[in-house]
Amino acid sequence: MKALILDAGCSARVQPVTYTLPKPMLPVLNRPVLELVVEHLRSHGVRQILIGTSYLGGEIENYFRDGSRFGVEIGYCFDGWIENGYLADASIGPAAAIRKIQDQSGFFDEPFVVSCGDVITDLDLTRFADLHRSSGALATLETFDSSGETPDNRGTVTAGPDGRVLEVHGTPARGPVAGAMANAGVYLFEPSIAGFIPDGVPYDIVDDLLPDLLRRDVPVYAAALPCRRFDAGTVTEYYTLLRQAMNGEVPGLTPPGAEIQPGLRVGPNVQVHPEACTIRGPVSIGASAIIEDGVSLLGPCYIGPGAVVQSGAVVDGSFVFEHTRVGANTHLKRSIANGCFCVTSDGVAVRVAESRLDWVLSDAGAQHQFIADPRQMLDALTRLADGQ
């Protein structure tokens, strides 16, 4: 199989975390969500992957490059558009991206997987593909029981006893639909699907393609295979994902570091004296972090590489990004923090600069930025050239 991973849009529901990162690059214990998605595809025999990029797409390309270090081949397809010289706050739509790719190269020459770059799953893709082939469907989508909850941005579907989809309830969510299953956002398409997608116009899978296929009486099936899903689509979902990762619940992901005492893992070059701190696991501390005496780390808790937590600080059920300084006597509770912002598990955000809270949070690496002024850098380079 081949695969297309969807990543586009400005990730507004996870701001401010996504001010400098596209959503699929959100770190989970210092590994991007998208890396876990790629690993899952590779584990089921997918060797060629295209990633649709738009907002901050360079961050993805610089990290994954050609995919060789992940055991796959990776290419990229820009599925945004430009308005008045600026990147628009939306994509051309995942279905339109399929048509664009197929028109360019005919890349999809066998059944292919389409999945979201912000959802980790342990879905058995091999069995999923077998069900797709045996049904004779042009499109198969994975569904799950949402227990009557309001559907998310991927909507819900209603299927008959044989699994054939009868109705698609798209976005925006309209509330629970009796007898409907939630759309998990994982699809398997035949290459001929591109012929049902109009050329040159924005076109979505849920809102446009699937309803059009049903109107044409094209066979679309739903598969409700057992699987776990870990979504990073909103701040609350992302925070929950981080807690699950620290509790060892996310497939393919183990809290990093060597366990030096029950519930405490540390990376190399970490400064911490557990006997001088209050530590309640699970806690993981990244490489080269500094934990001063008198700190309280109450799990699940993650301190990123190069971070500094000063004396008297309490990090309670919180996640501190790499190279972040948590000031003395600061109390972080159920939060995600870096040197620029702090956001609580329910989405309340504080920008450090705007709130003048740099005494609470700041960039731990700032002390190493010896040349902050471009004029100083130019002067240093001139003196170097003169042999001074």
N, C-alpha and C positions, 0 to 999 in steps of 0.2 A: 504493500500500500504506500501511497504518497499522502501528504497532509498539507493543509493550509491552516495556519494559526492566525486568528483574528486579533488585531491590535490597532485601534484607531480612536480618534476623539480625544478630548482634553482631560478625561477622567475626572470630571467635576465632582463626582460623588465621593471622591477620596481626597479632595483638597483639604488642607494645604500639603498633605504628604506628597502629592503628585505635582507640586509646583516645579520641581526640578527632575522628576523621574516619570516616565510613562508607567501606567498602572501595571503592566506585566513585569516591570523591573522592580516592583516593591520587594524589599528584602524580607525573607523569612529565615530567621537565624542566619543572616548574612548571605543567603542564596536567593536569587530572584525567583519569583513565582514561575516565570517563563522557563527557567532552567528545569524545574520539576516537571513542567508540561512536556518539554522536549524529551526528557529522560523516560517519561511514561510512553510516549510514542515510540521511541527507540526500542523499548523493552517488548513491544509487540511487532517488531519487524519493520517499522517505518524507517526508511533510510534517506528519503529526500523530502525536505520540508521547505515550504515557502512561508514567510512571515509577512503579513500585510502591515505596513507601518504608516504612520502619519505624525501625530504629536510626539515630539522629541524622539523620533525614530532613530536618530544617530546614536542614542544611548544603547539601543538594542543591537544595532549593527556593530558598534565598537566592542560590545561584550561577546557576542556570539560569532562574529566574522563569518567564516565559511562553514562553521559547525564541526570541523574535523576533530577538535578536542572533546566533542560530545558524542563522537561516533556516528555522526550523520552528515549529510550535505545540506547546507542552508542557503537559501536565496531570499531576496526581499522584493516586495512589490509595494510601491507607494499607492495607497488607496485613499488619500485625502485630496483636497483640491485647494487652489489658491484664489483668493478674492482680494482684488486691489493690492496685490503684492504681499498679502499676508495669508498664512495658513488658516483655513476656515475651521470653525469649531465643530467639525463633524467629518465623517468619512463619506466616500461614495456609496458605502453600503457593502456588506460582505458578499452578497450575490453579484453585485456589479464588479467586485474584485475578481470573482471567479471568471466572469465573462472576459474581463480585461486580460487576465493571465492566459486564458485559453486562446484568445485572439492573437496574442503575441507569440506564443510558442507551442500551443497544443500540449502543454505540460501534463495535463490530466489525461493520461492514456489508459487508466485502469481505475477501479473504484477508489475514491479518496476520502480521507477524513477531514472534516472541518471542525475545529474546536476553538474555544475562547482562550486567550492568553492570560486571563485572570482567574481561571478556575482549575484547581488541582483535583484530580479524580483517580480512583483506582479501577475504573471501568475496564472490564475484560474486552479490549478492542478486538481480539481474535475471534471471540464468540460473537461479538457484535457484527463483525464482517460476515461470519457464517450465516447468521440470521438474515442479514441483508440479501445475500446471494440466494438463499433458499426461498425468500418471499417473492423474488422477481421485481422488487420495488426499484423505482428510479431514485427514491430518496428514503432514507431511514433515519429517524431521530431517537435519541435516548430520552426517556422520560422518568420521572420519579414521583412518588406520592408526596404532595406538599401539605397533606393533612388539613386541607381547607384554608390554609393561609393565603393571604393576598399574593398573587404571582409577582415575580420580579420582572425585570425588563426583557426577559426572554418569553414571557407569556405561558399559556397552557394549550393543551390539545385534548380533544375527545376522540377515542378510537373504539372500533367495534370489537366483538369477541375474538376475531382473528388477528387483531392488531392493526388493521387498516385504519388510517386516520380519516375521521369523518368531518372534523371541524377544527379550525385553528383559531384560538383566541389570542390575538397579538397584543401589541403594546400601543399606548401606555396601559398598564394594568387596570382592569376594571373591577377587581375584587374576585373572590372565589367563584368558580364555576362548578356546579354540581356534576360529579362524575368525571371531571377533567383531571388530567395529570400534568404536572409542571414540566416544561421543556428544559432539559438539562443543558442545552447549548452544545451538544455533540452530535454531528451529522455524518452520514456516509452517503455519498452521491455517486451516481454513474457519470462518466465523462459527458454523456449526451445532455446532461442538465444544462450546460451552457447554452444550448439552443433554445431554451425557454426563458432566457434572460435578455431583456432588451439592451441594445448597445448604446453607450454614451449617456445614460441617465442614472441617477442614484437609485439603487435597488437593494432592498433588504431581504434577508431570508425569511424572517418571521412575518413581517407585515406585508410583503409583496410576493415573494417566490412561492412559498407554501400555499397561500390562498389561491394563487393563480393555478398551481398544479391541481388543486382539488376541483376548481371550476372546470378544468379540462379533463377531469376524471383520470388523471395520471396516478398510478399507484404510489402512495406514500404510506409508509408503515412506522409504527412506534414500537420501540423495544424498551421494556421496563426491567432491564437487568439489574441485579443487586450491585450497588456501588456506593462509595462514600464520595461526597463532594465538599470541597473546601474553597469558598468563594472569597475573593478580595475586592468585590465590586463596590463596597461602601466602607466608610471608616469603621463602622460597627462590625461588619463582616471581616475586615482585615484584622481588627483587634482580636476577634474570636479565633481567627486562623493562627495568629501568633501564640495565643494561649494554648491552642490545641497542639501546635508544634512543640512547645516547651513540655507539654504533658506526654509527648511521644505518640500522639494520635494520628499524625500526618504520614501517609505511606511514603517510604523512601527518604525520610528525613529524621535524623537523630540529633538531639541537642549537641552542639560541638564541644570539644574540650575533653580533657582527661578528668575522671571523677576522683577528686582528692579527698572527699568525704561524702557520706550519703547525701544526695541531693545537690551537690555542688560540683560543677564542671568548670575547668579553667583551661584557657589556651596557653601557648608559650609566652614567656616574658611578662606574665601578669604579676602585678604587685598587690597582694592581699594577705592579710593576717586574719584568718577566720576566727581565731580565738578573741580578737579585738573588735569583732563586728557581730551584728545579729544577722544570722543567715538562716532562712527557712526555705528549703527547696520546693520545687526544682528551680535552680539558678544556674545560668551559664554566663561565663565572663570571657569575652573575646581576647585575642592576642594583644599583648602590650597595653592592656587597660590598667588603670591605677585606681584601686579602691582604698581610700584612706581609712585609718582606724576610726571607729565610732559610727560607721555607716550601717544602715539596716537594709538588707536585701530580702524582700519577702516574695516568694515565688507564687505563681510562675513569673519569672523575671529574667530578662536578658540584657546584658551590658555589651555593647558592640566593641569591636577592636579599636584600640587607641582611645577609648573613652576615659574620662576622669570623673570619679564620684567623690566629692569632698566630704570631710568629716561632719557628722551630724545629719547628713542627708538620709532620707527614707525613700527607697524605690520599692513601691508596693504594687505587685501585679502589673508592672509596667515594663516598657521596652524602649531602651535607649539606643539610638543609632550610633554608628561608628563615629569616632573623633568628636564626641559631644562631652562638654563639661557640665556636670550637675553640681550647682553651687552648694556651699555649706548650708546645712539646716533646711534645704529644700525638701518638700514632701511631694513626690509624684505618686498618685494613686490611680490605677487603672488608666494609664496614659501611654501615648507614643510620643517620644521626644527626640529632637535633634537640636543643633545649635541655633536654628532659625525659628522653630515653632514647637508648641506642645499641643496635642489634641487628645481629648478624653475619649473613652470607649464609646460614648454616645454622640460623638461628632463635634463637641464644643472645642473650638480652636483658638489659640492665642499665638499671635505673631510676636516674637521676642523684640524685634527692633521697634515696632509700633507701640508696644506696651512698656518699653524701657525696662525690660526684665533681664538684661544681660548678666545681672548678678545671680540670676537663677539658672539660666541656660546660656551656653555660648559655645563657640567652636574651640575644642580642646587643642586643635592644631595651630591656633593663631599665634601662639608663642614662638612657633618655628618659622613664621612668615617674616623673615628678616627684612625683605625688601618689599614694602607694600605700595610705595609710590613709584609709578613708571619713570619719573625723572631720576629717582635714586638708582633704578635699574640701568638707565641709559648712562648715568655717570659711572656706575661700576663697570659696565662693559667698555667704556672709553678708557678708563684707567687700566683695565686688563689689556686692551689693545696697545696701550703705550708702555706696557711692561712694568707698570707700577704695582 
